[in-house]
Amino acid sequence: MSTTNSMNRRDWLKTTALFTGGLTMLPPALNRLQAAPAIPVASNSTAYANDLAIGPKLPANLKARLFANENPFGPSPNAKKAIMDSMLTSYQYPIRLMPELEEKICAYEGITPDMLMMSSGSSPLLLGTAVSLCRDGGNIVTADPTYDDLPNRCEKVNAKWIKVPLTKEYTHDLDAIEKAITPETKLVYICNPNNPTGTIVDKDKLKAFCERVSQKVTVFVDEAYIDYLPDAAATTLISSVKKGQNIIVARTFSKVYGLAGLRLGYIVAQPATIAKLQPHTSCSWAALSAPAISGALASYQDQAYMQEIVKKTTESKQFLYDTLKAEGYSYIPSYTNFVMFPLKMDGQRFAEEMLKRGVGLRNWKMNNQDWCRISIGRMDEMQAFAAAFKELS
């Protein structure tokens, strides 16, 4: 987008806002809108499918889609209705919807609008963070293994990735991570609960770690799976952001809320950090669709629905645990909607053989051992996994 086109769009938005109730109706993201350099994103549908190491090979008779950590139970009934209703006015830009969702999130979390940034899923926010903080080099420190989207993006913009092995309990080694920080460190990334292991960090230790470390370097805490925890409100680092600490907390509507296909996520951080990231992140009304915002508005903090999803996930997960134990396999106890367990055969071959039987899942290499990461599906999907697994175990 050229600067001229950006200015024309801003002028149009301001004019529209005046006719529809004034500039106060615009979301904070629009008030901050400014011309920003185009950021190339080396990603497309084929590349993403290849990242999953399964997409292009999905069989027509797929029985169990257990490779992407999706919520297979879908959005709440309220969200589905809101999404369908939004289609009636889908010819309109969602100018009024975005501030409604911002207001709802801010009210629940007790934050001000300038501490919040929304986008189409978490990926643009991770990219914006990488470009903003690591484009001049330096390094990012993370656990290993962990969710690799942000560190990969940091590497692509000229930063070094420092990997710190997990503990023997497969969780973050906070002491080792802190020791790995150098004067060149631009970012520390903590995924809690962690992907792919499904483990969590002791909340008091993590908060103490972030309080110390954030005085030296920005800490990014990815809480994509936090809503699967029974004490999410006590675990989140948003409380630390509210205390003024230099922390970025990421949340998503893709997991418990079941809106992965509609793409909506947000971060909470200090106003100065939000302002720094904004030029490199698609965070205006133009980045979000009316169905996505409507679904999020209807389901945000719908406790009855969220508890139902966690209950169903727990039941399917227990079935998986029982299946693994019956076949003589161990596993890493998970706080999320996925589980990792060590394999007794080559990981790639295992994934391919399971796929032939209609079950899609992921294989991993960790500590010179082949592992499987399996997403938790509906009970019929878990039964399909069990039937196929017993043929190979």
Kinemage of the C-alpha trace (Angstrom):
@kinemage 1
@onewidth
@group {chain A} dominant
@subgroup {mainchain}
@vectorlist {calphas} color= white
{ca met a 1} P 0.000 0.000 0.000
{ca ser a 2} L 1.445 3.401 -0.936
{ca thr a 3} L 1.572 6.356 1.454
{ca thr a 4} L -0.889 8.219 -0.742
{ca asn a 5} L -3.388 5.386 -0.664
{ca ser a 6} L -2.939 5.071 3.110
{ca met a 7} L -3.662 8.763 3.575
{ca asn a 8} L -6.714 8.577 1.320
{ca arg a 9} L -8.073 5.673 3.339
{ca arg a 10} L -7.482 7.500 6.618
{ca asp a 11} L -9.226 10.589 5.285
{ca trp a 12} L -12.155 8.428 4.165
{ca leu a 13} L -12.343 6.739 7.548
{ca lys a 14} L -12.334 10.048 9.370
{ca thr a 15} L -15.101 11.364 7.148
{ca thr a 16} L -17.137 8.198 7.632
{ca ala a 17} L -16.677 8.365 11.394
{ca leu a 18} L -17.902 11.952 11.502
{ca phe a 19} L -21.064 10.966 9.673
{ca thr a 20} L -21.658 7.939 11.908
{ca gly a 21} L -21.194 9.501 15.295
{ca gly a 22} L -17.769 11.051 15.488
{ca leu a 23} L -14.186 10.010 15.857
{ca thr a 24} L -14.848 8.679 19.340
{ca met a 25} L -16.501 5.649 17.717
{ca leu a 26} L -13.257 4.603 16.077
{ca pro a 27} L -11.171 1.893 17.760
{ca pro a 28} L -7.785 2.863 19.194
{ca ala a 29} L -6.072 1.017 16.356
{ca leu a 30} L -7.615 3.435 13.843
{ca asn a 31} L -6.647 6.455 15.873
{ca arg a 32} L -3.065 5.155 15.798
{ca leu a 33} L -3.155 4.272 12.106
{ca gln a 34} L -0.143 5.483 10.164
{ca ala a 35} L 1.683 4.657 6.983
{ca ala a 36} L 3.855 1.604 7.571
{ca pro a 37} L 6.441 -0.176 5.455
{ca ala a 38} L 5.293 -3.315 3.720
{ca ile a 39} L 6.572 -6.427 5.507
{ca pro a 40} L 7.081 -9.463 3.275
{ca val a 41} L 5.645 -12.645 4.769
{ca ala a 42} L 7.227 -15.816 3.433
{ca ser a 43} L 4.103 -17.879 3.851
{ca asn a 44} L 1.291 -19.283 1.752
{ca ser a 45} L -1.158 -22.138 2.007
{ca thr a 46} L 1.278 -24.654 0.552
{ca ala a 47} L 4.105 -23.538 2.813
{ca tyr a 48} L 1.864 -23.726 5.860
{ca ala a 49} L 0.709 -27.209 4.918
{ca asn a 50} L 4.331 -28.244 4.495
{ca asp a 51} L 5.094 -26.791 7.929
{ca leu a 52} L 2.474 -29.143 9.320
{ca ala a 53} L 4.286 -31.903 7.418
{ca ile a 54} L 0.951 -33.376 6.463
{ca gly a 55} L -1.325 -30.945 4.607
{ca pro a 56} L -0.570 -31.896 0.995
{ca lys a 57} L -0.921 -35.588 1.818
{ca leu a 58} L -4.298 -35.561 3.578
{ca pro a 59} L -6.385 -38.511 2.339
{ca ala a 60} L -9.983 -38.120 1.231
{ca asn a 61} L -11.046 -40.633 3.881
{ca leu a 62} L -9.497 -38.758 6.814
{ca lys a 63} L -11.136 -40.072 9.990
{ca ala a 64} L -9.270 -38.045 12.595
{ca arg a 65} L -7.724 -34.593 12.107
{ca leu a 66} L -5.309 -34.579 15.036
{ca phe a 67} L -2.342 -32.519 13.814
{ca ala a 68} L -3.212 -28.816 14.307
{ca asn a 69} L -4.351 -28.462 17.954
{ca glu a 70} L -7.777 -27.241 16.869
{ca asn a 71} L -10.911 -27.306 19.002
{ca pro a 72} L -12.922 -30.030 17.186
{ca phe a 73} L -16.073 -29.230 19.153
{ca gly a 74} L -16.419 -25.911 17.353
{ca pro a 75} L -17.565 -22.445 18.417
{ca ser a 76} L -20.256 -21.893 21.017
{ca pro a 77} L -23.914 -21.805 19.891
{ca asn a 78} L -23.950 -18.075 20.644
{ca ala a 79} L -20.882 -17.557 18.472
{ca lys a 80} L -22.351 -19.564 15.601
{ca lys a 81} L -25.538 -17.498 15.667
{ca ala a 82} L -23.592 -14.232 15.800
{ca ile a 83} L -21.421 -15.344 12.873
{ca met a 84} L -24.464 -16.249 10.772
{ca asp a 85} L -26.251 -13.013 11.690
{ca ser a 86} L -23.180 -11.002 10.696
{ca met a 87} L -23.547 -12.243 7.133
{ca leu a 88} L -26.667 -10.112 6.749
{ca thr a 89} L -24.524 -6.981 6.936
{ca ser a 90} L -21.331 -8.456 5.501
{ca tyr a 91} L -21.347 -5.797 2.784
{ca gln a 92} L -20.388 -3.284 5.501
{ca tyr a 93} L -16.933 -2.727 6.922
{ca pro a 94} L -16.877 -3.768 10.617
{ca ile a 95} L -15.998 -0.259 11.821
{ca arg a 96} L -18.306 -0.376 14.850
{ca leu a 97} L -17.635 -3.989 15.857
{ca met a 98} L -13.939 -3.730 16.618
{ca pro a 99} L -14.276 -1.094 19.385
{ca glu a 100} L -17.001 -3.231 20.978
{ca leu a 101} L -14.637 -6.195 21.261
{ca glu a 102} L -11.781 -3.983 22.427
{ca glu a 103} L -14.028 -2.545 25.134
{ca lys a 104} L -15.129 -6.019 26.228
{ca ile a 105} L -11.553 -7.343 26.517
{ca cys a 106} L -10.309 -4.202 28.272
{ca ala a 107} L -13.167 -4.307 30.784
{ca tyr a 108} L -12.534 -7.968 31.638
{ca glu a 109} L -8.740 -7.664 31.906
{ca gly a 110} L -8.761 -4.256 33.587
{ca ile a 111} L -6.534 -2.620 30.981
{ca thr a 112} L -6.705 0.556 28.918
{ca pro a 113} L -7.268 0.462 25.126
{ca asp a 114} L -3.718 1.607 24.404
{ca met a 115} L -2.453 -1.619 26.000
{ca leu a 116} L -4.343 -3.821 23.517
{ca met a 117} L -3.672 -4.763 19.904
{ca met a 118} L -5.820 -7.166 17.873
{ca ser a 119} L -5.093 -8.841 14.559
{ca ser a 120} L -6.121 -11.723 12.330
{ca gly a 121} L -4.767 -14.496 14.523
{ca ser a 122} L -1.505 -14.369 16.421
{ca ser a 123} L 0.807 -14.745 13.396
{ca pro a 124} L 0.758 -11.055 12.323
{ca leu a 125} L 1.428 -10.075 15.930
{ca leu a 126} L 4.399 -12.438 16.127
{ca leu a 127} L 5.727 -11.075 12.839
{ca gly a 128} L 5.301 -7.494 14.042
{ca thr a 129} L 7.178 -8.315 17.223
{ca ala a 130} L 10.039 -9.930 15.313
{ca val a 131} L 10.391 -7.021 12.905
{ca ser a 132} L 10.084 -4.355 15.611
{ca leu a 133} L 12.530 -5.843 18.099
{ca cys a 134} L 14.949 -7.973 16.074
{ca arg a 135} L 15.382 -6.342 12.679
{ca asp a 136} L 18.713 -4.829 13.754
{ca gly a 137} L 20.113 -8.167 14.877
{ca gly a 138} L 20.699 -9.431 18.383
{ca asn a 139} L 19.182 -12.673 19.620
{ca ile a 140} L 16.011 -14.282 20.959
{ca val a 141} L 16.174 -16.786 23.834
{ca thr a 142} L 13.628 -19.609 24.064
{ca ala a 143} L 13.102 -23.064 25.485
{ca asp a 144} L 13.764 -26.019 23.174
{ca pro a 145} L 11.483 -27.392 21.902
{ca thr a 146} L 8.787 -24.743 21.920
{ca tyr a 147} L 6.401 -23.095 19.462
{ca asp a 148} L 8.803 -21.870 16.796
{ca asp a 149} L 6.812 -19.259 14.866
{ca leu a 150} L 8.260 -16.200 16.617
{ca pro a 151} L 11.910 -17.366 16.827
{ca asn a 152} L 11.800 -18.437 13.176
{ca arg a 153} L 10.569 -14.988 12.200
{ca cys a 154} L 13.274 -13.370 14.321
{ca glu a 155} L 15.911 -15.422 12.493
{ca lys a 156} L 14.503 -14.265 9.159
{ca val a 157} L 14.955 -10.628 10.150
{ca asn a 158} L 18.595 -11.082 11.167
{ca ala a 159} L 18.482 -12.263 14.794
{ca lys a 160} L 20.145 -15.314 16.315
{ca trp a 161} L 18.045 -17.978 18.027
{ca ile a 162} L 19.436 -19.220 21.354
{ca lys a 163} L 17.780 -22.507 22.373
{ca val a 164} L 17.724 -23.676 25.990
{ca pro a 165} L 16.833 -27.355 26.591
{ca leu a 166} L 13.769 -28.181 28.666
{ca thr a 167} L 14.109 -29.691 32.131
{ca lys a 168} L 13.844 -33.436 32.686
{ca glu a 169} L 10.142 -32.805 33.359
{ca tyr a 170} L 9.879 -31.271 29.865
{ca thr a 171} L 9.112 -27.777 31.090
{ca his a 172} L 10.930 -24.443 30.770
{ca asp a 173} L 14.232 -24.217 32.625
{ca leu a 174} L 13.807 -20.631 33.762
{ca asp a 175} L 17.181 -20.466 35.518
{ca ala a 176} L 19.020 -21.644 32.393
{ca ile a 177} L 17.017 -19.284 30.182
{ca glu a 178} L 17.943 -16.350 32.407
{ca lys a 179} L 21.626 -17.330 32.288
{ca ala a 180} L 21.472 -17.546 28.476
{ca ile a 181} L 20.513 -13.863 28.172
{ca thr a 182} L 23.323 -11.691 26.792
{ca pro a 183} L 23.694 -7.943 26.196
{ca glu a 184} L 22.600 -8.683 22.607
{ca thr a 185} L 19.315 -10.342 23.647
{ca lys a 186} L 16.312 -8.452 22.259
{ca leu a 187} L 13.553 -10.842 23.282
{ca val a 188} L 12.833 -13.771 25.611
{ca tyr a 189} L 9.978 -16.032 24.504
{ca ile a 190} L 7.966 -18.156 26.936
{ca cys a 191} L 5.140 -20.367 25.651
{ca asn a 192} L 2.980 -21.283 28.643
{ca pro a 193} L 1.452 -23.857 28.408
{ca asn a 194} L 4.226 -24.996 26.108
{ca asn a 195} L 3.729 -26.324 22.594
{ca pro a 196} L 4.583 -29.141 21.765
{ca thr a 197} L 5.024 -30.641 25.252
{ca gly a 198} L 1.776 -29.441 26.848
{ca thr a 199} L 3.582 -28.620 30.106
{ca ile a 200} L 3.302 -25.501 32.261
{ca val a 201} L 5.678 -23.384 34.332
{ca asp a 202} L 5.018 -22.805 38.025
{ca lys a 203} L 3.094 -19.533 37.950
{ca asp a 204} L 4.844 -17.938 40.922
{ca lys a 205} L 8.298 -18.776 39.550
{ca leu a 206} L 7.312 -17.489 36.116
{ca lys a 207} L 6.000 -14.214 37.489
{ca ala a 208} L 9.167 -13.710 39.531
{ca phe a 209} L 11.278 -14.573 36.466
{ca cys a 210} L 9.416 -12.077 34.282
{ca glu a 211} L 9.650 -9.341 36.903
{ca arg a 212} L 13.445 -9.710 36.990
{ca val a 213} L 14.130 -10.342 33.315
{ca ser a 214} L 11.733 -7.721 31.935
{ca gln a 215} L 13.897 -5.051 33.561
{ca lys a 216} L 16.629 -5.982 31.069
{ca val a 217} L 14.772 -7.261 27.977
{ca thr a 218} L 11.259 -7.666 26.619
{ca val a 219} L 9.587 -10.939 27.601
{ca phe a 220} L 6.964 -12.364 25.245
{ca val a 221} L 4.571 -14.792 26.986
{ca asp a 222} L 2.428 -16.817 24.585
{ca glu a 223} L -0.772 -17.890 26.357
{ca ala a 224} L -2.566 -19.518 23.418
{ca tyr a 225} L -3.597 -22.534 25.520
{ca ile a 226} L -4.101 -20.865 28.885
{ca asp a 227} L -7.886 -21.244 28.827
{ca tyr a 228} L -7.484 -25.002 29.212
{ca leu a 229} L -6.088 -24.401 32.717
{ca pro a 230} L -8.429 -24.436 35.726
{ca asp a 231} L -6.738 -21.292 37.097
{ca ala a 232} L -6.149 -19.223 33.958
{ca ala a 233} L -6.891 -15.917 35.705
{ca ala a 234} L -4.268 -16.664 38.361
{ca thr a 235} L -1.724 -17.904 35.809
{ca thr a 236} L -1.803 -15.187 33.176
{ca leu a 237} L 0.987 -12.599 33.025
{ca ile a 238} L -1.460 -9.831 32.119
{ca ser a 239} L -1.436 -8.895 35.813
{ca ser a 240} L 2.317 -8.283 35.486
{ca val a 241} L 1.791 -6.081 32.424
{ca lys a 242} L -0.690 -4.033 34.478
{ca lys a 243} L 2.076 -3.507 37.047
{ca gly a 244} L 4.151 -1.792 34.349
{ca gln a 245} L 6.505 -4.641 33.477
{ca asn a 246} L 8.019 -4.912 29.990
{ca ile a 247} L 6.027 -8.011 28.996
{ca ile a 248} L 3.968 -8.856 25.908
{ca val a 249} L 1.159 -11.360 26.477
{ca ala a 250} L -0.430 -13.063 23.465
{ca arg a 251} L -3.912 -14.575 23.421
{ca thr a 252} L -5.950 -16.202 20.668
{ca phe a 253} L -9.536 -17.133 19.818
{ca ser a 254} L -8.234 -20.130 17.834
{ca lys a 255} L -8.170 -22.729 20.630
{ca val a 256} L -10.833 -22.984 23.349
{ca tyr a 257} L -13.103 -20.538 21.512
{ca gly a 258} L -13.013 -22.682 18.357
{ca leu a 259} L -12.473 -19.813 15.899
{ca ala a 260} L -9.192 -20.949 14.306
{ca gly a 261} L -10.622 -20.672 10.790
{ca leu a 262} L -11.833 -17.106 11.339
{ca arg a 263} L -8.439 -15.799 12.578
{ca leu a 264} L -8.461 -13.454 15.557
{ca gly a 265} L -5.859 -12.879 18.256
{ca tyr a 266} L -4.523 -10.086 20.423
{ca ile a 267} L -1.644 -8.974 22.584
{ca val a 268} L -1.527 -6.994 25.810
{ca ala a 269} L 1.547 -4.871 26.517
{ca gln a 270} L 2.727 -1.457 27.676
{ca pro a 271} L 1.330 1.410 25.556
{ca ala a 272} L 4.845 2.282 24.347
{ca thr a 273} L 5.368 -1.308 23.195
{ca ile a 274} L 2.036 -1.363 21.377
{ca ala a 275} L 2.955 1.884 19.627
{ca lys a 276} L 6.324 0.408 18.606
{ca leu a 277} L 4.767 -2.756 17.178
{ca gln a 278} L 1.801 -1.071 15.481
{ca pro a 279} L 3.568 0.091 12.285
{ca his a 280} L 4.612 -3.495 11.564
{ca thr a 281} L 1.338 -5.231 12.407
{ca ser a 282} L -2.029 -5.462 10.653
{ca cys a 283} L -4.154 -4.291 13.555
{ca ser a 284} L -6.882 -2.084 12.095
{ca trp a 285} L -10.481 -2.908 11.236
{ca ala a 286} L -9.207 -3.838 7.743
{ca ala a 287} L -7.356 -6.860 9.166
{ca leu a 288} L -10.440 -8.441 10.748
{ca ser a 289} L -13.693 -9.749 9.300
{ca ala a 290} L -17.160 -9.067 10.672
{ca pro a 291} L -17.857 -12.791 11.251
{ca ala a 292} L -14.609 -13.152 13.231
{ca ile a 293} L -15.296 -10.154 15.461
{ca ser a 294} L -18.954 -11.133 15.902
{ca gly a 295} L -18.034 -14.674 16.899
{ca ala a 296} L -15.435 -13.398 19.351
{ca leu a 297} L -17.859 -10.887 20.856
{ca ala a 298} L -20.457 -13.593 21.445
{ca ser a 299} L -18.084 -16.161 22.947
{ca tyr a 300} L -15.495 -14.104 24.866
{ca gln a 301} L -15.409 -15.369 28.454
{ca asp a 302} L -18.526 -17.524 27.940
{ca gln a 303} L -17.645 -19.561 31.025
{ca ala a 304} L -20.334 -22.217 30.584
{ca tyr a 305} L -19.180 -22.956 27.055
{ca met a 306} L -15.485 -22.868 27.967
{ca gln a 307} L -16.023 -25.285 30.849
{ca glu a 308} L -17.917 -27.632 28.542
{ca ile a 309} L -15.054 -27.617 26.029
{ca val a 310} L -12.475 -28.293 28.735
{ca lys a 311} L -14.653 -31.152 30.066
{ca lys a 312} L -14.991 -32.775 26.637
{ca thr a 313} L -11.284 -32.318 25.979
{ca thr a 314} L -10.422 -33.903 29.324
{ca glu a 315} L -12.638 -36.913 28.590
{ca ser a 316} L -11.028 -37.471 25.190
{ca lys a 317} L -7.574 -36.967 26.701
{ca gln a 318} L -8.236 -39.562 29.399
{ca phe a 319} L -9.315 -42.013 26.688
{ca leu a 320} L -5.985 -41.357 24.961
{ca tyr a 321} L -4.042 -41.881 28.194
{ca asp a 322} L -5.842 -45.182 28.787
{ca thr a 323} L -5.150 -46.310 25.210
{ca leu a 324} L -1.444 -45.513 25.473
{ca lys a 325} L -1.064 -47.225 28.843
{ca ala a 326} L -2.889 -50.320 27.587
{ca glu a 327} L -0.367 -50.596 24.736
{ca gly a 328} L 2.626 -50.134 27.017
{ca tyr a 329} L 3.379 -46.485 26.153
{ca ser a 330} L 4.184 -43.554 28.425
{ca tyr a 331} L 3.265 -39.905 27.798
{ca ile a 332} L 3.884 -36.387 29.066
{ca pro a 333} L 0.883 -35.297 31.199
{ca ser a 334} L -0.657 -32.376 29.337
{ca tyr a 335} L -2.419 -29.191 30.436
{ca thr a 336} L -3.579 -28.498 26.887
{ca asn a 337} L -5.573 -30.026 24.027
{ca phe a 338} L -2.631 -32.095 22.769
{ca val a 339} L -0.329 -34.777 24.155
{ca met a 340} L 3.232 -35.888 23.392
{ca phe a 341} L 4.340 -39.492 23.791
{ca pro a 342} L 7.562 -41.316 22.851
{ca leu a 343} L 7.419 -43.724 19.920
{ca lys a 344} L 8.923 -47.174 19.478
{ca met a 345} L 9.532 -46.689 15.750
{ca asp a 346} L 10.713 -44.013 13.345
{ca gly a 347} L 8.525 -40.943 13.782
{ca gln a 348} L 8.054 -40.114 10.117
{ca arg a 349} L 7.155 -43.703 9.291
{ca phe a 350} L 4.688 -43.775 12.199
{ca ala a 351} L 2.953 -40.596 10.983
{ca glu a 352} L 2.788 -41.922 7.432
{ca glu a 353} L 1.383 -45.291 8.516
{ca met a 354} L -1.223 -43.634 10.701
{ca leu a 355} L -2.183 -41.349 7.831
{ca lys a 356} L -2.737 -44.387 5.610
{ca arg a 357} L -5.261 -45.471 8.220
{ca gly a 358} L -7.036 -42.110 8.113
{ca val a 359} L -5.439 -40.516 11.184
{ca gly a 360} L -3.426 -37.308 10.807
{ca leu a 361} L -0.976 -36.366 13.570
{ca arg a 362} L 2.533 -34.901 14.049
{ca asn a 363} L 5.878 -36.506 14.714
{ca trp a 364} L 8.733 -34.823 16.593
{ca lys a 365} L 12.382 -35.409 17.400
{ca met a 366} L 13.332 -34.561 20.984
{ca asn a 367} L 16.376 -35.682 22.973
{ca asn a 368} L 17.350 -38.091 20.175
{ca gln a 369} L 13.983 -39.812 20.610
{ca asp a 370} L 11.067 -39.998 18.170
{ca trp a 371} L 7.843 -38.568 19.578
{ca cys a 372} L 4.258 -38.109 18.472
{ca arg a 373} L 2.265 -34.985 19.212
{ca ile a 374} L -1.420 -35.772 18.922
{ca ser a 375} L -4.174 -33.189 19.186
{ca ile a 376} L -7.187 -34.087 21.299
{ca gly a 377} L -10.211 -34.733 19.095
{ca arg a 378} L -13.811 -35.767 19.491
{ca met a 379} L -14.341 -39.190 20.993
{ca asp a 380} L -14.985 -40.726 17.566
{ca glu a 381} L -11.644 -39.342 16.388
{ca met a 382} L -9.850 -40.717 19.429
{ca gln a 383} L -11.431 -44.107 18.801
{ca ala a 384} L -10.216 -43.973 15.205
{ca phe a 385} L -6.731 -43.213 16.529
{ca ala a 386} L -6.916 -46.113 18.989
{ca ala a 387} L -7.945 -48.598 16.287
{ca ala a 388} L -5.116 -47.506 13.965
{ca phe a 389} L -2.575 -47.253 16.779
{ca lys a 390} L -3.201 -50.818 17.920
{ca glu a 391} L -2.258 -52.055 14.443
{ca leu a 392} L 1.187 -50.438 14.784
{ca ser a 393} L 2.000 -50.563 18.485
